[in-house]
């Protein structure tokens, strides 16, 4: 194996690990019925933004959305945070994409280069803003 091959393999394994870690954590958590607060099972504090302003923060419900998505409760995940559902689906798709790239001998980051990479960044930003606005509009204390 060449250094370049080892480097590519290390990047691929890192990407797979980064994608699978939140999925494994989400699987171990019970989704909070309120649609937010699941992160508190990890020993984290309640959302300070929500407590101080009375409005959900951009990531409110994200952990709950992940916990629901890995259980295939997609409607509940969407209601918790649409961006969380989207990001969880990306975490599920990324290892598949990386393994496919490895199998075909393609560079693992090829998808993120150039115009397509910039498009995904815009889509991600839109989804995050949409998710936050949706959460604000549907939040019930």
Buried (B, 14 or more C-beta within 10 A) or exposed (E): EEEEEEEBEEBBEEBBEEBBEBBEBBEEBEBBEBBBBBBBBEEEEEBEBBEEEEEBBBBBBBBBBBBBBBBEBBEBBBBBBBBBBBBBEBBBEBBEBBEEBBEEEBBBBEBEEEEEEEEEEEEBEEBBEEBBEBBEEEBEE
